[in-house]
Amino acid sequence: MMGRRTVRPSAVISLNTGCGASAKTMPYPARTPVLALDFGSTSVLLSTSDSDQVSPADVEFARQLAREAASFARSVERRFHGLANGRGGLMAHGPYTHVSMSIDPGQRPRIGISFYASITRARARVLESGRPYLVLESDEADVTVSTIGAGPVTAQDLDIARQIFNAAARYLADCERLHAEHAQACDSAA
């Protein structure tokens, strides 16, 4: 298993598996093989350093990749089979913030920020200019929502604010229900 890196990479690409994700080896008679990892509209192709030859470093990397892929598969299977309902288990680490960026040809880049229970504060205010805003804060990132173009409140702003309110109310209700179910299950098990 690979150890923790001592130097942080300058870029990280996070591709999530799911419906439609696949991995396939493509052997070619006139060149070295290619491993294709497909994630919907994004593909990652792994090949050797030279398309005509295989070096000892290529062999070592392929072996390391096979070991880590096997370890990943065992871990995923254990998590999937960890609960009787087959829905998998919960991650057992602390809160964190995940930032991702998707770049598709011909599309505008899309940035995603996911707070996994690391929000330290949520607040709403009205600036002196009369513009309302909502802020979700964590130790790693802040997300601010305000009016279109930082201008006066429009009908579209009201619609989005209602959607945020309704989604937050649903999130609260789901959290309260799931917390109560978990507490009841823990009490029953004790």
KEKE-3310 file (N, C-alpha, C; in steps of 0.2 Angstrom, whole numbers, plus 5000, padded with zeros to 4 digits):
npx = (5004:5002:5012:5008:5009:5024:5026:5014:5003:5002:4991:4975:4964:4948:4939:4923:4916:4902:4886:4889:4902:4918:4931:4944:4955:4965:4972:4985:4991:5002:5008:5011:5000:4984:4976:4960:4950:4934:4923:4909:4907:4921:4937:4951:4966:4979:4995:5011:5027:5033:5027:5031:5039:5042:5047:5057:5052:5040:5034:5035:5027:5014:5012:5011:5000:4991:4991:4986:4973:4967:4967:4958:4947:4944:4941:4930:4921:4920:4914:4902:4896:4895:4883:4867:4857:4863:4867:4879:4892:4895:4907:4921:4928:4934:4925:4925:4929:4926:4932:4929:4932:4925:4929:4923:4924:4920:4911:4907:4919:4915:4913:4913:4908:4908:4902:4906:4899:4907:4904:4906:4898:4883:4876:4865:4863:4860:4867:4873:4870:4858:4857:4854:4862:4868:4879:4889:4900:4916:4931:4939:4933:4922:4905:4896:4880:4870:4861:4857:4870:4875:4865:4849:4836:4827:4813:4818:4828:4820:4813:4824:4829:4817:4818:4830:4827:4816:4824:4833:4824:4819:4831:4834:4823:4826:4838:4834:4825:4833:4843:4835:4831:4843:4847:4837:4840:4852:4849:4840:4849:4857)
npy = (4994:5011:5024:5039:5054:5065:5077:5088:5086:5096:5096:5088:5076:5071:5057:5050:5034:5025:5022:5018:5019:5012:5000:4995:4985:4987:4977:4978:4972:4978:4988:4993:4989:4997:5005:5009:5020:5024:5037:5041:5056:5058:5051:5042:5037:5025:5022:5014:5021:5022:5019:5008:4999:4991:4996:4992:5000:5003:4990:4989:4999:4994:4983:4988:4996:4986:4980:4990:4993:4980:4981:4992:4987:4977:4984:4992:4982:4976:4987:4989:4977:4978:4982:4975:4979:4980:4993:4998:5005:5019:5032:5032:5044:5061:5077:5086:5096:5096:5100:5101:5101:5101:5099:5100:5097:5110:5115:5126:5128:5119:5121:5112:5112:5103:5102:5091:5090:5099:5112:5127:5138:5146:5159:5174:5190:5207:5218:5236:5242:5236:5224:5207:5192:5175:5165:5151:5143:5136:5128:5127:5133:5146:5149:5159:5166:5177:5191:5192:5196:5205:5214:5223:5215:5203:5195:5182:5180:5179:5167:5158:5160:5155:5142:5138:5139:5130:5118:5118:5117:5104:5097:5099:5092:5079:5076:5077:5066:5055:5056:5053:5040:5033:5035:5028:5015:5013:5013:5002:4992:4992)
npz = (5000:4996:5004:5014:5005:5005:4999:4993:4979:4964:4957:4958:4952:4954:4952:4952:4955:4948:4941:4925:4925:4920:4918:4907:4899:4885:4874:4861:4846:4839:4848:4865:4879:4883:4897:4900:4909:4911:4915:4913:4904:4904:4901:4906:4901:4903:4899:4894:4896:4884:4868:4861:4868:4884:4899:4914:4924:4920:4921:4935:4940:4934:4942:4954:4952:4950:4963:4971:4965:4967:4981:4983:4977:4986:4998:4994:4992:5005:5012:5005:5008:5021:5028:5033:5024:5012:5008:5010:5020:5033:5031:5041:5046:5050:5049:5033:5019:5002:4986:4970:4952:4936:4920:4904:4887:4876:4886:4900:4913:4929:4946:4961:4978:4992:5008:5021:5034:5040:5041:5050:5053:5048:5041:5039:5032:5029:5019:5020:5009:5006:5000:5002:5009:5010:5020:5020:5030:5033:5040:5029:5017:5011:5006:4997:4995:4985:4978:4960:4950:4961:4962:4965:4973:4964:4955:4952:4961:4973:4970:4970:4983:4990:4986:4992:5005:5006:5003:5014:5025:5022:5023:5036:5042:5037:5043:5057:5058:5054:5064:5075:5072:5072:5085:5092:5087:5093:5106:5107:5104:5115)
capx = (5000:5006:5011:5006:5014:5027:5025:5008:5003:5000:4984:4972:4958:4944:4934:4919:4913:4895:4883:4892:4910:4921:4938:4945:4962:4965:4979:4986:4996:5008:5010:5010:4993:4982:4971:4955:4945:4929:4918:4904:4910:4928:4941:4958:4970:4985:4999:5018:5031:5035:5021:5034:5043:5040:5053:5056:5048:5033:5032:5034:5020:5009:5012:5009:4993:4986:4990:4981:4967:4964:4965:4953:4941:4942:4939:4923:4916:4919:4910:4896:4893:4895:4877:4862:4853:4867:4868:4885:4893:4897:4914:4923:4933:4931:4922:4930:4927:4928:4931:4930:4931:4924:4931:4921:4925:4914:4907:4911:4921:4910:4916:4908:4910:4904:4904:4904:4898:4912:4901:4906:4894:4879:4873:4862:4863:4858:4872:4871:4867:4851:4858:4854:4867:4869:4885:4890:4908:4920:4938:4943:4930:4916:4901:4891:4874:4867:4857:4860:4875:4875:4861:4843:4832:4823:4809:4822:4831:4815:4812:4830:4828:4812:4821:4835:4823:4813:4829:4836:4819:4819:4838:4833:4819:4829:4843:4831:4822:4839:4846:4831:4831:4850:4847:4833:4843:4857:4845:4838:4855:4860)
capy = (5000:5017:5028:5046:5058:5070:5083:5089:5087:5102:5096:5082:5075:5066:5054:5046:5029:5024:5020:5020:5019:5006:5000:4990:4984:4986:4975:4980:4968:4982:4992:4991:4989:5004:5004:5014:5021:5028:5040:5045:5060:5058:5045:5042:5032:5024:5018:5014:5027:5021:5014:5002:4995:4991:4996:4989:5005:5002:4984:4990:5003:4990:4979:4993:4998:4980:4979:4995:4991:4975:4983:4996:4983:4973:4989:4994:4976:4976:4993:4987:4971:4979:4982:4970:4981:4981:5000:5001:5008:5026:5033:5033:5049:5067:5081:5089:5100:5093:5105:5098:5105:5097:5103:5096:5100:5114:5118:5130:5124:5118:5120:5109:5113:5099:5102:5085:5091:5104:5119:5129:5143:5148:5166:5178:5197:5212:5224:5243:5243:5233:5217:5201:5187:5169:5162:5144:5144:5130:5130:5127:5137:5150:5149:5165:5166:5183:5192:5191:5202:5209:5220:5223:5208:5201:5189:5176:5180:5177:5160:5154:5160:5150:5135:5137:5139:5123:5113:5118:5114:5097:5094:5098:5086:5072:5075:5075:5059:5050:5056:5049:5033:5031:5035:5023:5009:5012:5012:4995:4988:4992)
capz = (5000:4996:5010:5013:5001:5009:4995:4990:4972:4962:4955:4960:4949:4958:4947:4956:4951:4949:4936:4919:4926:4918:4917:4902:4896:4877:4871:4854:4843:4837:4853:4872:4880:4886:4902:4899:4914:4909:4920:4909:4898:4905:4901:4908:4897:4905:4894:4896:4894:4876:4865:4857:4873:4891:4904:4921:4928:4918:4925:4943:4940:4933:4948:4960:4951:4951:4970:4974:4962:4971:4988:4982:4976:4993:5003:4992:4993:5012:5014:5002:5011:5028:5031:5030:5018:5006:5005:5012:5027:5033:5031:5048:5047:5053:5044:5028:5013:4996:4981:4963:4946:4930:4913:4898:4880:4874:4891:4905:4919:4934:4952:4966:4984:4996:5015:5024:5041:5042:5041:5056:5054:5043:5043:5033:5033:5024:5019:5021:5002:5005:4997:5007:5007:5014:5020:5024:5032:5036:5041:5022:5012:5012:5000:4998:4990:4985:4972:4954:4949:4967:4962:4969:4973:4958:4956:4951:4967:4977:4969:4972:4991:4992:4985:4997:5012:5006:5003:5020:5029:5020:5025:5043:5044:5036:5049:5063:5057:5054:5070:5080:5070:5074:5093:5094:5085:5098:5112:5106:5104:5122)
cpx = (5004:5006:5009:5011:5017:5026:5018:5008:5000:4993:4981:4965:4955:4939:4930:4916:4906:4892:4886:4899:4912:4928:4939:4952:4961:4972:4979:4991:5003:5010:5008:5002:4991:4976:4966:4950:4940:4924:4913:4907:4918:4931:4948:4961:4977:4989:5006:5021:5033:5030:5024:5037:5040:5047:5052:5052:5041:5030:5031:5028:5014:5007:5009:5001:4988:4985:4985:4974:4963:4962:4959:4946:4939:4939:4931:4919:4915:4914:4903:4892:4893:4888:4872:4858:4856:4868:4874:4886:4895:4904:4916:4929:4930:4928:4928:4926:4930:4927:4933:4929:4931:4925:4929:4922:4919:4910:4911:4913:4916:4914:4911:4911:4905:4906:4901:4904:4904:4910:4902:4901:4890:4875:4870:4862:4861:4863:4869:4868:4860:4851:4858:4860:4867:4876:4886:4898:4910:4927:4942:4940:4924:4912:4896:4886:4871:4863:4861:4864:4876:4871:4855:4840:4827:4818:4812:4825:4826:4814:4818:4830:4823:4815:4826:4832:4820:4818:4832:4831:4819:4826:4837:4829:4822:4834:4840:4828:4828:4842:4842:4831:4838:4850:4843:4836:4849:4854:4843:4844:4858:4857)
cpy = (5006:5021:5035:5050:5064:5077:5083:5089:5093:5102:5089:5082:5069:5064:5049:5040:5029:5021:5022:5020:5012:5006:4994:4990:4983:4984:4976:4975:4972:4987:4990:4992:4996:5002:5010:5014:5026:5030:5044:5049:5061:5052:5046:5036:5031:5019:5018:5020:5028:5017:5008:4997:4996:4991:4993:4994:5004:4995:4985:4994:4999:4986:4983:4995:4992:4979:4984:4995:4986:4977:4988:4992:4979:4978:4991:4988:4975:4981:4991:4982:4972:4980:4977:4972:4982:4988:5002:5004:5016:5026:5035:5038:5056:5071:5084:5092:5097:5098:5101:5102:5100:5102:5098:5100:5104:5117:5122:5126:5124:5117:5117:5110:5109:5100:5095:5086:5096:5111:5122:5135:5144:5154:5169:5185:5201:5217:5231:5245:5240:5226:5212:5196:5181:5167:5156:5144:5137:5133:5131:5132:5141:5149:5155:5165:5173:5185:5192:5197:5207:5215:5219:5216:5208:5196:5182:5175:5177:5169:5156:5154:5155:5143:5133:5135:5132:5117:5112:5115:5106:5093:5093:5093:5080:5071:5073:5068:5054:5050:5052:5042:5030:5030:5029:5016:5008:5010:5004:4990:4987:4988)
cpz = (5000:5002:5009:5010:5006:5005:4992:4982:4970:4959:4957:4956:4952:4953:4951:4952:4952:4943:4929:4919:4924:4918:4912:4900:4888:4875:4863:4852:4841:4842:4860:4874:4883:4891:4901:4905:4912:4914:4916:4903:4899:4905:4903:4905:4900:4900:4897:4893:4887:4873:4862:4862:4880:4895:4910:4925:4926:4921:4932:4944:4939:4939:4953:4959:4952:4959:4973:4971:4966:4978:4988:4981:4983:4998:5001:4993:5001:5014:5011:5006:5019:5032:5028:5024:5012:5004:5007:5018:5027:5033:5038:5049:5049:5047:5039:5023:5007:4990:4975:4957:4940:4924:4908:4892:4878:4879:4896:4910:4925:4941:4957:4973:4989:5003:5018:5032:5044:5042:5049:5058:5047:5045:5037:5036:5028:5024:5019:5014:5001:5002:5002:5004:5012:5014:5023:5024:5035:5037:5034:5017:5014:5006:5002:4993:4991:4979:4966:4952:4955:4966:4966:4968:4968:4960:4956:4958:4973:4976:4971:4980:4993:4991:4990:5004:5012:5007:5010:5025:5028:5023:5033:5045:5043:5041:5055:5063:5058:5060:5075:5078:5073:5082:5095:5092:5091:5104:5112:5107:5111:5127)
residu = (MET:MET:GLY:ARG:ARG:THR:VAL:ARG:PRO:SER:ALA:VAL:ILE:SER:LEU:ASN:THR:GLY:CYS:GLY:ALA:SER:ALA:LYS:THR:MET:PRO:TYR:PRO:ALA:ARG:THR:PRO:VAL:LEU:ALA:LEU:ASP:PHE:GLY:SER:THR:SER:VAL:LEU:LEU:SER:THR:SER:ASP:SER:ASP:GLN:VAL:SER:PRO:ALA:ASP:VAL:GLU:PHE:ALA:ARG:GLN:LEU:ALA:ARG:GLU:ALA:ALA:SER:PHE:ALA:ARG:SER:VAL:GLU:ARG:ARG:PHE:HIS:GLY:LEU:ALA:ASN:GLY:ARG:GLY:GLY:LEU:MET:ALA:HIS:GLY:PRO:TYR:THR:HIS:VAL:SER:MET:SER:ILE:ASP:PRO:GLY:GLN:ARG:PRO:ARG:ILE:GLY:ILE:SER:PHE:TYR:ALA:SER:ILE:THR:ARG:ALA:ARG:ALA:ARG:VAL:LEU:GLU:SER:GLY:ARG:PRO:TYR:LEU:VAL:LEU:GLU:SER:ASP:GLU:ALA:ASP:VAL:THR:VAL:SER:THR:ILE:GLY:ALA:GLY:PRO:VAL:THR:ALA:GLN:ASP:LEU:ASP:ILE:ALA:ARG:GLN:ILE:PHE:ASN:ALA:ALA:ALA:ARG:TYR:LEU:ALA:ASP:CYS:GLU:ARG:LEU:HIS:ALA:GLU:HIS:ALA:GLN:ALA:CYS:ASP:SER:ALA:ALA)
# end
